[in-house]
Amino acid sequence: MSIHEPMPRSAWIFPALSVLLFAVITALHYDFAPSAAGLVFATVLLVILFGTVFAAVHHADMIAIRIGEPFGTLLLTLAVTVIEVALIESLMLSEKAVTALARDTVFAVVMIVCNALVGICILAGGLRYREQDIQVSGSNLYLSVLAVLATITLILPNYTLTTPGPVFSTGQLGFVSFVTILLYGVFLYTQTVRHREYFVGSPADDHDHGPPVSNRALLLSIALLLVSLLAVVLLAKKFSLVVDAGAAMIGAPPAFAGVLVAILILLPESVAAVTAARKDNLQKSINLALGSSLATIGLTVPAVALAAYVLDKQLVLGLSAQNMVLLALTLILCMLTLGNGRTNILFGLVHLVVFAVFMFLVFVP
């Protein structure tokens, strides 16, 4: 029997505020500019945007509880990916279009997820439970696909001969986009149908699902999830203007915009992952973390590539030598951490150190 719990006010207030803000901006033809009024607008925009992203993930989580694992974490991942694509493409079309933004954002997502998020989850779970178990079979599938997708999209562009790196030719970009979608699609089939058991923890892990979601609450969450995603997409253009102005004001490096977008879209999902780890369901945390990395490359890169082709924009994908070293280190570390099925606090700390190195080198390359 379904149990209906009151929906948190923030779960519907922020989507409503975001739609209202967009309507007011459109009606007044407001164009953001650095000023006192602009600072107030930027603050309001960021608060509403963050709140709406959290609301979107809350509603995706409510739907996820109803449909079960691993479909639940997959839905969360896809919702976040929609937000990510909207923000990247809006920044690519801003006045200071950054051709490497997609690369910087994808790389930042991989580093944040595979080092910061995985590290925090393992550390939080290890401090509370000493050791935690995960499915090695599922982790190996995640990492094998992630290694291939990361290599062909972020490293291979530096070594192709048709066009000088770090870009693909149009034909190469089309082929790589097709391959990434194909590989990600087969992974989803493996995750949800063929070998679903590889991605589900022990029955004892199910205690964090909470009470069942009623039919009324499910329909309301579906509607508000769609509204939230649409609102983020509509406000993405104004967000890009705020990012451009903020980066220029503090003299931030070009990669800063990618890190900021990655943090915005990953923050609510990260909260869900850390909460799961603290409830001794590290498997769900790993599903959320590594699933985000795969979706970011498997879906975001082809979507941005299509937009770049239609809009005749150059898309820089190849990483610098420094970042290629960090990517290789991250993949090797993930294989060592998740390869034996048991984790402890030292694994978590090592991941956090690598993330600290990544963030330091963003500002002091």
Buried (B, 14 or more C-beta within 10 A) or exposed (E): EEEEEEBEEBBBBBBBBBBEBBEEBEEEEBEBEBEEEBEEBBEEBBEBBBBBBBBBBBBBBBBBBBEEBBBBBBBBBBBBBBBBBBBBBBBBBBEBBBBBBBBBBBBBBBBBBBBBBBBBBBBBBBEEBEEBBBBBEBBBBBBEBBBBBBBBBBBBBBEBEEBEBBBBEBEBBBEBBEBBBEBBEEBBEBBBEEEBEBBBBEEEBEEEBEEBBBEEBBEBBBEBBBBBBBBBBBBBBBBBBBBBBBBEEEEBBBBBBBBBBBBBBBBBBBEBBBBBBBBBBBBBBBBBBBBBBBBBBBBBBBBBBBBBBEEEBEBBBBBBEEBBEBBBBBBEBBBEBBEEEEBBBEBBEBBBEBBEBBBEBBEEE
